[in-house]
Amino acid sequence: MLKDFQAFIARGNVLDLAVGVIIGAAFGNITKSLTDDVIMPVIGAIFGGVDFSGYFLRLGPVPAGYTGSLSNYAALKAAGAPLLGFGQFVTVVINFLILAFIVFLLVRSVNRMMTRLEKQKAEGTAAPAADPADVILLREIRDELKASRGNAPSV
């Protein structure tokens, strides 16, 4: 069983997948930062607030003993207040759309590259070009000389 596992891990596809997951996680952090630090503040400024992820609706009473701000989403959520955090949801949706668009661009460029490679490969496997007329003539002369030497009496 250990040998089977080693053979499975040693296959290129599994290693490629592992590298893809690691790079994807790092890329996810970059996209999250782009969304949280660049895009959402602009959208928040347009809608009247700097922190768009702080938009929420309270669905029930604040827990007894809560002394924090009633407008602090993170503190209310930590205290256990029932909240509908639509601002955070919008942030996550925008983050997803950015990732989906980037993956779309990546897949589209890979597909274009594969099409070009297939086209080049098809052109490379085409029948070779016909020989020029002078090359054909020289081959015929050569063949005639060989044939005439074959018929000449040997000395």
DSSP file (Angstrom, degrees, kcal/mol; ACC not computed):
  #  RESIDUE AA STRUCTURE BP1 BP2  ACC     N-H-->O    O-->H-N    N-H-->O    O-->H-N    TCO  KAPPA ALPHA  PHI   PSI    X-CA   Y-CA   Z-CA
    1    1 A M     >        0   0    0      0, 0.0     4,-2.2     0, 0.0     5,-0.1   0.000 360.0 360.0 360.0 -37.3    0.0    0.0    0.0
    2    2 A L  H  >  +     0   0    0      1,-0.2     4,-2.5     2,-0.2     5,-0.2   0.893 360.0  50.9 -64.8 -39.0    2.9    2.4    0.8
    3    3 A K  H  > S+     0   0    0      2,-0.2     4,-2.5     1,-0.2    -1,-0.2   0.902 109.2  50.7 -65.4 -40.0    4.4    1.7   -2.7
    4    4 A D  H  > S+     0   0    0      2,-0.2     4,-2.3     1,-0.2    -2,-0.2   0.910 110.8  49.2 -62.3 -41.4    1.0    2.5   -4.3
    5    5 A F  H  X S+     0   0    0     -4,-2.2     4,-2.6     2,-0.2    -2,-0.2   0.915 110.7  49.9 -64.4 -42.6    0.8    5.7   -2.4
    6    6 A Q  H  X S+     0   0    0     -4,-2.5     4,-2.5     1,-0.2    -2,-0.2   0.906 111.0  49.4 -62.5 -41.2    4.3    6.7   -3.4
    7    7 A A  H  X S+     0   0    0     -4,-2.5     4,-0.8     2,-0.2    -1,-0.2   0.892 111.4  50.1 -64.4 -38.8    3.5    6.0   -7.0
    8    8 A F  H >< S+     0   0    0     -4,-2.3     3,-0.6     1,-0.2     6,-0.3   0.929 114.3  43.2 -64.4 -45.7    0.4    8.1   -6.7
    9    9 A I  H 3< S+     0   0    0     -4,-2.6     6,-0.2     1,-0.2    -2,-0.2   0.856 109.3  58.1 -68.8 -35.7    2.2   11.0   -5.2
   10   10 A A  H 3< S+     0   0    0     -4,-2.5    -1,-0.2    -5,-0.2    -2,-0.2   0.653  81.5 107.5 -73.4 -14.1    5.1   10.8   -7.6
   11   11 A R  S <X S-     0   0    0     -4,-0.8     4,-1.5    -3,-0.6     3,-0.4  -0.370  77.2-126.6 -63.9 143.9    2.8   11.2  -10.6
   12   12 A G  H  > S+     0   0    0      1,-0.2     4,-2.7     2,-0.2     5,-0.2   0.829 104.1  60.9 -61.6 -34.8    3.2   14.6  -12.3
   13   13 A N  H  > S+     0   0    0      1,-0.2     4,-2.3     2,-0.2    -1,-0.2   0.894 103.9  48.4 -64.0 -39.6   -0.5   15.4  -12.1
   14   14 A V  H  > S+     0   0    0     -3,-0.4     4,-2.4    -6,-0.3    -1,-0.2   0.918 113.3  47.2 -67.2 -42.6   -0.6   15.2   -8.3
   15   15 A L  H  X S+     0   0    0     -4,-1.5     4,-2.4     2,-0.2    -2,-0.2   0.905 111.8  50.9 -66.0 -39.8    2.4   17.4   -8.0
   16   16 A D  H  X S+     0   0    0     -4,-2.7     4,-2.5     1,-0.2    -2,-0.2   0.906 110.0  50.5 -61.6 -41.0    1.0   19.9  -10.5
   17   17 A L  H  X S+     0   0    0     -4,-2.3     4,-2.4     2,-0.2    -2,-0.2   0.913 109.4  50.5 -63.1 -43.0   -2.3   20.0   -8.5
   18   18 A A  H  X S+     0   0    0     -4,-2.4     4,-2.2     2,-0.2    -2,-0.2   0.921 111.6  47.5 -62.2 -44.1   -0.4   20.6   -5.3
   19   19 A V  H  X S+     0   0    0     -4,-2.4     4,-2.7     1,-0.2     5,-0.3   0.916 111.5  52.0 -62.8 -41.8    1.5   23.5   -6.9
   20   20 A G  H  X S+     0   0    0     -4,-2.5     4,-2.6     1,-0.2    -2,-0.2   0.891 109.1  49.4 -61.8 -40.4   -1.7   24.9   -8.3
   21   21 A V  H  X S+     0   0    0     -4,-2.4     4,-2.3     2,-0.2    -1,-0.2   0.918 112.6  47.3 -65.5 -43.0   -3.4   24.8   -4.9
   22   22 A I  H  X S+     0   0    0     -4,-2.2     4,-2.0     2,-0.2    -2,-0.2   0.935 115.8  43.8 -64.7 -46.4   -0.5   26.6   -3.2
   23   23 A I  H  X S+     0   0    0     -4,-2.7     4,-2.8     1,-0.2    -1,-0.2   0.896 112.5  54.1 -66.2 -38.7   -0.3   29.2   -5.9
   24   24 A G  H  X S+     0   0    0     -4,-2.6     4,-2.4    -5,-0.3    -2,-0.2   0.894 107.4  50.2 -61.6 -40.3   -4.1   29.6   -5.9
   25   25 A A  H  X S+     0   0    0     -4,-2.3     4,-1.6     2,-0.2    -1,-0.2   0.919 112.7  46.1 -64.4 -42.9   -4.1   30.2   -2.2
   26   26 A A  H  X S+     0   0    0     -4,-2.0     4,-1.7     1,-0.2    -2,-0.2   0.907 113.2  49.6 -65.4 -40.7   -1.5   32.9   -2.6
   27   27 A F  H  X S+     0   0    0     -4,-2.8     4,-2.6     1,-0.2    -2,-0.2   0.863 105.8  57.6 -66.1 -35.1   -3.4   34.4   -5.5
   28   28 A G  H  X S+     0   0    0     -4,-2.4     4,-2.5     1,-0.2    -1,-0.2   0.883 105.1  51.0 -60.8 -38.6   -6.6   34.3   -3.4
   29   29 A N  H  X S+     0   0    0     -4,-1.6     4,-2.3     2,-0.2    -1,-0.2   0.895 109.6  49.8 -65.6 -39.6   -4.8   36.5   -0.8
   30   30 A I  H  X S+     0   0    0     -4,-1.7     4,-2.5     2,-0.2    -2,-0.2   0.930 112.6  46.8 -63.7 -44.5   -3.8   39.0   -3.5
   31   31 A T  H  X S+     0   0    0     -4,-2.6     4,-2.7     2,-0.2    -2,-0.2   0.893 110.7  52.5 -65.6 -39.3   -7.3   39.1   -4.8
   32   32 A K  H  X S+     0   0    0     -4,-2.5     4,-3.3     2,-0.2     5,-0.3   0.914 110.6  47.8 -61.9 -42.2   -8.7   39.6   -1.3
   33   33 A S  H  X>S+     0   0    0     -4,-2.3     4,-3.1     2,-0.2     5,-0.5   0.912 110.8  51.3 -64.8 -41.9   -6.3   42.4   -0.7
   34   34 A L  I  X>S+     0   0    0     -4,-2.5     5,-2.3     3,-0.2     4,-1.5   0.924 116.0  41.9 -59.2 -44.5   -7.3   44.0   -4.0
   35   35 A T  I  <>S+     0   0    0     -4,-2.7     5,-2.9     3,-0.2    -2,-0.2   0.959 122.2  37.8 -67.4 -51.0  -10.9   43.7   -3.1
   36   36 A D  I  <5S+     0   0    0     -4,-3.3    -2,-0.2    -5,-0.2    -3,-0.2   0.870 127.4  31.9 -70.9 -37.8  -10.6   44.8    0.6
   37   37 A D  I  <5S+     0   0    0     -4,-3.1    -3,-0.2    -5,-0.3    -1,-0.2   0.668 132.5  18.0 -99.8 -18.4   -8.0   47.5    0.2
   38   38 A V  I  X<S+     0   0    0     -4,-1.5     4,-0.9    -5,-0.5    -3,-0.2   0.764 125.7  33.3-118.3 -55.5   -8.6   49.0   -3.3
   39   39 A I  I  ><S+     0   0    0     -5,-2.3     4,-2.3     1,-0.2     3,-0.3   0.952 115.1  50.2 -76.5 -50.1  -12.0   48.3   -4.7
   40   40 A M  H  ><S+     0   0    0     -5,-2.9     4,-3.2    -6,-0.2     5,-0.2   0.856 106.5  54.8 -64.3 -36.7  -14.3   48.2   -1.7
   41   41 A P  H  > S+     0   0    0      0, 0.0     4,-2.3     0, 0.0    -1,-0.2   0.895 109.9  48.7 -61.8 -35.4  -13.1   51.5   -0.2
   42   42 A V  H  X S+     0   0    0     -4,-0.9     4,-1.9    -3,-0.3    -2,-0.2   0.938 114.4  44.3 -66.8 -45.3  -13.9   53.2   -3.6
   43   43 A I  H  X S+     0   0    0     -4,-2.3     4,-2.0     1,-0.2    -1,-0.2   0.901 113.2  52.7 -64.3 -39.6  -17.4   51.6   -3.6
   44   44 A G  H  <>S+     0   0    0     -4,-3.2     5,-3.7     6,-0.3     4,-0.3   0.881 107.3  51.3 -62.6 -38.6  -17.8   52.5    0.1
   45   45 A A  H ><5S+     0   0    0     -4,-2.3     3,-0.8     3,-0.2    -1,-0.2   0.882 108.7  51.7 -66.0 -37.3  -16.9   56.1   -0.6
   46   46 A I  H 3<5S+     0   0    0     -4,-1.9    -1,-0.2     1,-0.2    -2,-0.2   0.891 113.2  44.5 -65.3 -38.6  -19.5   56.2   -3.4
   47   47 A F  T 3<5S-     0   0    0     -4,-2.0    -1,-0.2     2,-0.3    -2,-0.2   0.325 126.4 -96.8 -91.8   8.4  -22.2   54.8   -1.0
   48   48 A G  T < 5S+     0   0    0     -3,-0.8     2,-0.3    -4,-0.3    -3,-0.2   0.553  92.8  80.7  96.8   8.2  -21.2   57.1    1.8
   49   49 A G      < -     0   0    0     -5,-3.7    -2,-0.3    -6,-0.2    -1,-0.2  -0.992  62.2-144.1-144.9 153.4  -19.0   54.9    4.0
   50   50 A V  S    S+     0   0    0     -2,-0.3     2,-0.9     1,-0.2    -6,-0.3   0.854  95.1  54.3 -83.1 -36.5  -15.3   53.9    3.9
   51   51 A D    >   +     0   0    0      1,-0.2     3,-1.5    -7,-0.2    -1,-0.2  -0.783  60.7 176.2-104.0  92.3  -15.9   50.4    5.3
   52   52 A F  G >  S+     0   0    0     -2,-0.9     3,-1.7     1,-0.3    -1,-0.2   0.821  76.9  65.2 -65.3 -31.2  -18.4   48.7    3.0
   53   53 A S  G 3  S+     0   0    0      1,-0.3    35,-0.5    -3,-0.1    -1,-0.3   0.613  89.2  70.5 -68.8  -9.4  -18.1   45.4    4.9
   54   54 A G  G <   +     0   0    0     -3,-1.5     2,-0.4    33,-0.2    -1,-0.3   0.454  69.6 111.4 -85.8  -1.0  -19.6   47.1    7.9
   55   55 A Y    <   +     0   0    0     -3,-1.7    32,-2.1    -4,-0.1    33,-0.5  -0.613  44.0 139.6 -75.7 127.4  -23.1   47.4    6.4
   56   56 A F        -     0   0    0     -2,-0.4     2,-0.4    29,-0.2    29,-0.2  -0.977  46.1-127.8-158.6 165.3  -25.5   45.2    8.2
   57   57 A L  E     -A   84   0A   0     27,-1.8    27,-2.8    -2,-0.3     2,-0.5  -0.990  24.3-130.7-121.4 133.3  -29.0   44.8    9.6
   58   58 A R  E     -A   83   0A   0     -2,-0.4    25,-0.2    25,-0.2     4,-0.1  -0.724  19.7-172.5 -82.0 126.4  -29.6   43.8   13.2
   59   59 A L        +     0   0    0     23,-2.9    24,-0.2    -2,-0.5    -1,-0.1   0.518  64.3   4.3 -98.1  -7.2  -32.2   41.0   13.2
   60   60 A G  S    S-     0   0    0     22,-0.8    21,-0.0     1,-0.0     2,-0.0  -0.898  95.7 -50.8-159.5-174.7  -32.7   40.8   17.0
   61   61 A P        -     0   0    0      0, 0.0    -2,-0.1     0, 0.0     3,-0.1  -0.294  55.4-106.4 -71.2 154.7  -31.8   42.3   20.3
   62   62 A V        -     0   0    0     19,-0.1     3,-0.1     1,-0.1     4,-0.1  -0.610  47.6 -97.4 -76.3 138.0  -28.2   42.9   21.4
   63   63 A P    >   -     0   0    0      0, 0.0     3,-1.6     0, 0.0    -1,-0.1  -0.213  45.6 -95.9 -58.0 146.6  -27.0   40.4   24.0
   64   64 A A  T 3  S+     0   0    0      1,-0.3     3,-0.1    -3,-0.1     0, 0.0  -0.362 110.1  28.8 -62.7 139.7  -27.2   41.6   27.6
   65   65 A G  T 3  S+     0   0    0      1,-0.3     2,-0.4    -3,-0.1    -1,-0.3   0.409  80.6 141.9  89.7  -1.8  -24.0   43.0   28.9
   66   66 A Y    <   +     0   0    0     -3,-1.6    -1,-0.3     1,-0.1    -4,-0.1  -0.610  19.9 172.5 -75.5 126.6  -22.8   44.2   25.5
   67   67 A T        +     0   0    0     -2,-0.4    -1,-0.1    -3,-0.1     3,-0.1   0.374  42.0 100.2-115.8   1.9  -21.0   47.5   26.0
   68   68 A G  S    S-     0   0    0      1,-0.2     2,-0.2     7,-0.1    -2,-0.0  -0.046  84.2 -65.5 -81.0-174.3  -19.6   48.1   22.5
   69   69 A S    >   -     0   0    0      1,-0.1     3,-0.9     2,-0.0    -1,-0.2  -0.457  31.9-140.4 -73.3 142.2  -20.8   50.2   19.7
   70   70 A L  T 3  S+     0   0    0      1,-0.2    -1,-0.1    -2,-0.2    -2,-0.0   0.506 102.9  54.8 -80.5  -4.0  -24.1   49.3   18.0
   71   71 A S  T 3  S+     0   0    0    -16,-0.0     2,-0.9     1,-0.0    -1,-0.2   0.318  80.8 101.0-108.5   6.9  -22.6   50.2   14.6
   72   72 A N    <>  -     0   0    0     -3,-0.9     4,-2.4     1,-0.2     5,-0.2  -0.817  51.2-170.6 -96.7 103.4  -19.5   47.9   14.9
   73   73 A Y  H  > S+     0   0    0     -2,-0.9     4,-2.6     1,-0.2     5,-0.2   0.914  83.5  49.7 -60.2 -47.0  -20.4   44.8   12.9
   74   74 A A  H  > S+     0   0    0      1,-0.2     4,-2.3     2,-0.2    -1,-0.2   0.905 113.1  46.0 -63.2 -42.0  -17.4   42.7   14.0
   75   75 A A  H  > S+     0   0    0      2,-0.2     4,-1.8     1,-0.2    -1,-0.2   0.912 114.1  47.7 -68.9 -41.9  -18.0   43.4   17.7
   76   76 A L  H  X>S+     0   0    0     -4,-2.4     5,-2.4     2,-0.2     4,-0.7   0.904 112.6  49.3 -64.7 -40.3  -21.7   42.7   17.5
   77   77 A K  H ><5S+     0   0    0     -4,-2.6     3,-0.9    -5,-0.2    -2,-0.2   0.915 110.6  50.2 -64.5 -42.7  -21.0   39.5   15.6
   78   78 A A  H 3<5S+     0   0    0     -4,-2.3    -1,-0.2     1,-0.2    -2,-0.2   0.832 107.5  55.0 -64.2 -32.0  -18.5   38.4   18.2
   79   79 A A  H 3<5S-     0   0    0     -4,-1.8    -1,-0.2    -5,-0.1    -2,-0.2   0.622 120.4-109.7 -77.7 -12.0  -21.0   39.1   21.0
   80   80 A G  T <<5 +     0   0    0     -3,-0.9    -3,-0.2    -4,-0.7    -2,-0.1   0.640  60.7 157.0  95.4  15.8  -23.5   36.8   19.3
   81   81 A A      < -     0   0    0     -5,-2.4     2,-0.6     1,-0.1    -1,-0.3  -0.527  51.1-109.7 -73.3 139.9  -26.0   39.3   18.1
   82   82 A P        +     0   0    0      0, 0.0   -23,-2.9     0, 0.0   -22,-0.8  -0.596  52.2 171.8 -72.8 118.3  -28.2   38.1   15.1
   83   83 A L  E     -A   58   0A   0     -2,-0.6     2,-0.6   -25,-0.2   -25,-0.2  -0.930  38.4-146.0-131.0 150.2  -27.0   40.1   12.1
   84   84 A L  E     -A   57   0A   0    -27,-2.8   -27,-1.8    -2,-0.3     2,-1.6  -0.913  21.0-165.5-111.9  98.7  -27.5   40.2    8.4
   85   85 A G     >  +     0   0    0     -2,-0.6     4,-1.7   -29,-0.2   -29,-0.2  -0.534  23.7 158.4 -88.5  73.8  -24.1   41.3    7.1
   86   86 A F  H  > S+     0   0    0     -2,-1.6     4,-2.3     1,-0.2    -1,-0.2   0.792  70.6  59.3 -69.9 -26.9  -25.0   42.2    3.5
   87   87 A G  H  > S+     0   0    0    -32,-2.1     4,-2.0    -3,-0.2    -1,-0.2   0.915 106.8  46.4 -66.0 -42.7  -21.9   44.4    3.1
   88   88 A Q  H  > S+     0   0    0    -33,-0.5     4,-2.2   -35,-0.5    -2,-0.2   0.880 111.6  52.9 -65.7 -37.9  -19.6   41.5    3.9
   89   89 A F  H  X S+     0   0    0     -4,-1.7     4,-2.6     2,-0.2    -2,-0.2   0.918 108.0  49.6 -63.5 -43.5  -21.6   39.4    1.5
   90   90 A V  H  X S+     0   0    0     -4,-2.3     4,-2.5     1,-0.2    -1,-0.2   0.901 109.6  52.6 -62.2 -40.0  -21.2   42.0   -1.3
   91   91 A T  H  X S+     0   0    0     -4,-2.0     4,-2.3     1,-0.2    -1,-0.2   0.920 110.7  46.6 -60.8 -44.2  -17.4   42.1   -0.6
   92   92 A V  H  X S+     0   0    0     -4,-2.2     4,-2.4     2,-0.2    -2,-0.2   0.892 111.5  51.5 -66.8 -39.8  -17.2   38.3   -0.9
   93   93 A V  H  X S+     0   0    0     -4,-2.6     4,-2.5     2,-0.2    -2,-0.2   0.920 110.9  47.5 -63.2 -43.8  -19.3   38.4   -4.2
   94   94 A I  H  X S+     0   0    0     -4,-2.5     4,-2.3     2,-0.2    -2,-0.2   0.906 110.9  52.2 -63.9 -40.9  -17.0   41.0   -5.7
   95   95 A N  H  X S+     0   0    0     -4,-2.3     4,-2.2    -5,-0.2    -2,-0.2   0.916 110.7  48.2 -59.2 -43.8  -14.0   39.0   -4.6
   96   96 A F  H  X S+     0   0    0     -4,-2.4     4,-3.1     1,-0.2    -2,-0.2   0.917 109.7  51.7 -62.8 -44.3  -15.4   36.0   -6.3
   97   97 A L  H  X S+     0   0    0     -4,-2.5     4,-2.3     2,-0.2    -1,-0.2   0.884 109.3  50.4 -63.0 -37.9  -16.2   37.9   -9.5
   98   98 A I  H  X S+     0   0    0     -4,-2.3     4,-2.2     2,-0.2    -1,-0.2   0.949 113.5  45.3 -63.6 -48.0  -12.6   39.2   -9.7
   99   99 A L  H  X S+     0   0    0     -4,-2.2     4,-2.6     1,-0.2    -2,-0.2   0.914 112.9  50.5 -61.4 -43.3  -11.2   35.7   -9.3
  100  100 A A  H  X S+     0   0    0     -4,-3.1     4,-2.4     1,-0.2    -1,-0.2   0.900 110.7  49.2 -63.2 -40.4  -13.7   34.2  -11.8
  101  101 A F  H  X S+     0   0    0     -4,-2.3     4,-2.4    -5,-0.2    -1,-0.2   0.901 111.7  48.5 -66.2 -40.3  -12.8   36.9  -14.4
  102  102 A I  H  X S+     0   0    0     -4,-2.2     4,-2.3     2,-0.2    -2,-0.2   0.907 111.9  48.8 -67.2 -41.0   -9.0   36.3  -13.9
  103  103 A V  H  X S+     0   0    0     -4,-2.6     4,-2.9     2,-0.2     5,-0.2   0.903 110.1  52.9 -63.9 -39.6   -9.5   32.5  -14.2
  104  104 A F  H  X S+     0   0    0     -4,-2.4     4,-2.7     2,-0.2    -2,-0.2   0.933 109.9  47.4 -59.3 -46.5  -11.6   33.2  -17.4
  105  105 A L  H  X S+     0   0    0     -4,-2.4     4,-2.3     1,-0.2    -2,-0.2   0.898 112.8  49.7 -62.2 -40.0   -8.7   35.3  -18.8
  106  106 A L  H  X S+     0   0    0     -4,-2.3     4,-2.2     2,-0.2    -2,-0.2   0.937 113.2  44.7 -64.2 -47.7   -6.2   32.6  -17.9
  107  107 A V  H  X S+     0   0    0     -4,-2.9     4,-2.6     1,-0.2    -2,-0.2   0.901 112.8  52.2 -64.6 -40.4   -8.3   29.8  -19.5
  108  108 A R  H  X S+     0   0    0     -4,-2.7     4,-2.2    -5,-0.2    -1,-0.2   0.914 110.8  46.7 -63.2 -42.2   -8.9   31.9  -22.6
  109  109 A S  H  X S+     0   0    0     -4,-2.3     4,-2.3     2,-0.2    -1,-0.2   0.883 112.3  50.3 -69.0 -36.5   -5.3   32.6  -23.1
  110  110 A V  H  X S+     0   0    0     -4,-2.2     4,-2.7     2,-0.2    -2,-0.2   0.917 110.6  50.2 -65.4 -42.0   -4.3   28.9  -22.6
  111  111 A N  H  X S+     0   0    0     -4,-2.6     4,-2.2     2,-0.2    -2,-0.2   0.907 110.9  49.0 -62.3 -41.5   -7.0   27.9  -25.1
  112  112 A R  H  X S+     0   0    0     -4,-2.2     4,-2.3     2,-0.2    -1,-0.2   0.917 111.6  49.3 -63.3 -42.5   -5.6   30.4  -27.6
  113  113 A M  H  X S+     0   0    0     -4,-2.3     4,-2.5     1,-0.2    -2,-0.2   0.913 110.7  49.8 -63.2 -42.8   -2.1   29.2  -27.1
  114  114 A M  H  X S+     0   0    0     -4,-2.7     4,-2.5     1,-0.2    -1,-0.2   0.884 109.7  51.7 -64.1 -37.8   -3.2   25.6  -27.5
  115  115 A T  H  X S+     0   0    0     -4,-2.2     4,-2.3     2,-0.2    -1,-0.2   0.915 110.5  48.3 -64.3 -42.8   -5.0   26.5  -30.8
  116  116 A R  H  X S+     0   0    0     -4,-2.3     4,-2.7     2,-0.2    -2,-0.2   0.916 111.7  49.6 -63.3 -42.8   -1.8   28.2  -32.1
  117  117 A L  H  X S+     0   0    0     -4,-2.5     4,-2.6     1,-0.2    -2,-0.2   0.911 111.4  48.6 -63.7 -42.0    0.3   25.2  -31.2
  118  118 A E  H  X S+     0   0    0     -4,-2.5     4,-2.4     2,-0.2    -1,-0.2   0.893 111.9  50.1 -64.4 -38.5   -2.1   22.8  -32.9
  119  119 A K  H  X S+     0   0    0     -4,-2.3     4,-2.2     2,-0.2    -2,-0.2   0.924 112.2  46.7 -65.3 -44.3   -2.1   25.0  -36.0
  120  120 A Q  H  X S+     0   0    0     -4,-2.7     4,-2.1     1,-0.2    -2,-0.2   0.895 112.6  50.5 -64.0 -39.6    1.7   25.2  -36.0
  121  121 A K  H  X S+     0   0    0     -4,-2.6     4,-1.4     2,-0.2    -2,-0.2   0.902 110.1  49.8 -65.4 -40.3    1.9   21.4  -35.5
  122  122 A A  H  < S+     0   0    0     -4,-2.4     4,-0.2     1,-0.2    -2,-0.2   0.888 111.7  48.5 -65.7 -38.9   -0.6   20.9  -38.4
  123  123 A E  H >< S+     0   0    0     -4,-2.2     3,-0.8     1,-0.2    -1,-0.2   0.860 109.9  53.0 -68.1 -34.4    1.5   23.1  -40.7
  124  124 A G  H 3< S+     0   0    0     -4,-2.1    -1,-0.2     1,-0.2    -2,-0.2   0.763 107.7  50.1 -72.4 -26.0    4.7   21.3  -39.7
  125  125 A T  T 3< S+     0   0    0     -4,-1.4    -1,-0.2    -5,-0.1    -2,-0.2   0.357  84.5 118.8 -95.3   6.0    3.2   17.9  -40.6
  126  126 A A  S <  S-     0   0    0     -3,-0.8     3,-0.1    -4,-0.2    -3,-0.0  -0.243  81.3 -77.6 -66.8 161.4    2.0   18.9  -44.0
  127  127 A A        -     0   0    0      1,-0.1    -1,-0.1     3,-0.0     3,-0.1  -0.300  57.6-101.1 -59.9 141.0    3.5   17.2  -47.1
  128  128 A P        -     0   0    0      0, 0.0    -1,-0.1     0, 0.0     3,-0.1  -0.279  44.5 -94.8 -64.7 152.0    6.9   18.4  -48.0
  129  129 A A        -     0   0    0      1,-0.1     2,-0.0    -3,-0.1     0, 0.0  -0.293  47.4 -95.2 -65.4 149.9    7.2   20.9  -50.8
  130  130 A A        -     0   0    0      1,-0.1    -1,-0.1    -3,-0.1     3,-0.1  -0.342  45.0-102.8 -65.8 146.6    7.9   19.5  -54.3
  131  131 A D        -     0   0    0      1,-0.1    -1,-0.1    -3,-0.1     5,-0.0  -0.390  42.0 -99.6 -68.9 147.2   11.6   19.5  -55.3
  132  132 A P     >  -     0   0    0      0, 0.0     4,-1.8     0, 0.0     3,-0.4  -0.236  33.4-109.6 -62.5 158.7   12.6   22.2  -57.7
  133  133 A A  H  > S+     0   0    0      1,-0.2     4,-2.4     2,-0.2     5,-0.2   0.852 116.5  55.7 -61.4 -37.8   12.9   21.2  -61.4
  134  134 A D  H  > S+     0   0    0      1,-0.2     4,-2.3     2,-0.2    -1,-0.2   0.863 106.5  51.0 -66.6 -33.7   16.7   21.5  -61.5
  135  135 A V  H  > S+     0   0    0     -3,-0.4     4,-2.1     2,-0.2    -1,-0.2   0.910 110.5  49.0 -68.1 -41.5   17.0   19.0  -58.6
  136  136 A I  H  X S+     0   0    0     -4,-1.8     4,-2.1     2,-0.2    -2,-0.2   0.919 111.3  50.0 -62.3 -43.5   14.7   16.6  -60.4
  137  137 A L  H  X S+     0   0    0     -4,-2.4     4,-2.3     1,-0.2    -2,-0.2   0.911 109.6  50.6 -62.1 -43.2   16.8   16.9  -63.6
  138  138 A L  H  X S+     0   0    0     -4,-2.3     4,-2.4     1,-0.2    -1,-0.2   0.881 109.1  51.6 -64.0 -37.6   20.0   16.3  -61.7
  139  139 A R  H  X S+     0   0    0     -4,-2.1     4,-2.6     2,-0.2    -1,-0.2   0.903 109.3  50.1 -64.9 -40.5   18.5   13.1  -60.1
  140  140 A E  H  X S+     0   0    0     -4,-2.1     4,-2.2     2,-0.2    -2,-0.2   0.906 110.6  49.4 -64.6 -40.5   17.5   11.8  -63.5
  141  141 A I  H  X S+     0   0    0     -4,-2.3     4,-2.5     2,-0.2    -2,-0.2   0.932 111.4  49.8 -62.6 -45.1   21.0   12.5  -64.9
  142  142 A R  H  X S+     0   0    0     -4,-2.4     4,-2.4     1,-0.2    -2,-0.2   0.932 110.8  48.8 -58.9 -47.1   22.5   10.6  -61.9
  143  143 A D  H  X S+     0   0    0     -4,-2.6     4,-2.2     1,-0.2    -1,-0.2   0.880 111.3  50.3 -62.5 -38.3   20.2    7.7  -62.4
  144  144 A E  H  X S+     0   0    0     -4,-2.2     4,-2.7     2,-0.2    -1,-0.2   0.902 109.9  50.5 -65.7 -41.6   21.0    7.5  -66.1
  145  145 A L  H  X S+     0   0    0     -4,-2.5     4,-2.1     2,-0.2     5,-0.2   0.914 111.0  48.6 -63.1 -42.4   24.8    7.6  -65.4
  146  146 A K  H  X S+     0   0    0     -4,-2.4     4,-1.5     1,-0.2    -1,-0.2   0.918 113.0  48.0 -62.2 -42.0   24.4    4.8  -62.9
  147  147 A A  H  X S+     0   0    0     -4,-2.2     4,-1.1     1,-0.2    -2,-0.2   0.895 111.0  50.0 -67.6 -39.6   22.4    2.8  -65.4
  148  148 A S  H  X S+     0   0    0     -4,-2.7     4,-1.0     1,-0.2    -1,-0.2   0.848 109.7  51.3 -70.3 -33.1   24.9    3.4  -68.2
  149  149 A R  H  < S+     0   0    0     -4,-2.1    -1,-0.2     1,-0.2    -2,-0.2   0.833 105.9  56.3 -68.8 -31.9   27.8    2.3  -66.0
  150  150 A G  H  < S+     0   0    0     -4,-1.5    -1,-0.2     1,-0.2    -2,-0.2   0.827 110.1  44.4 -69.5 -29.9   25.9   -0.9  -65.2
  151  151 A N  H  < S+     0   0    0     -4,-1.1    -1,-0.2    -3,-0.1    -2,-0.2   0.647  91.9 100.3 -88.4 -15.8   25.6   -1.8  -68.9
  152  152 A A  S  < S-     0   0    0     -4,-1.0     2,-0.1    -5,-0.1    -3,-0.0  -0.413  85.8-101.2 -72.1 145.4   29.3   -1.0  -69.8
  153  153 A P        -     0   0    0      0, 0.0     2,-0.2     0, 0.0    -1,-0.1  -0.444  39.2-119.4 -66.8 136.2   31.7   -3.9  -70.1
  154  154 A S              0   0    0     -2,-0.1    -4,-0.0     1,-0.1    -5,-0.0  -0.528 360.0 360.0 -77.8 144.9   33.8   -4.2  -67.0
  155  155 A V              0   0    0     -2,-0.2    -1,-0.1     0, 0.0     0, 0.0   0.379 360.0 360.0-102.6 360.0   37.6   -3.9  -67.6
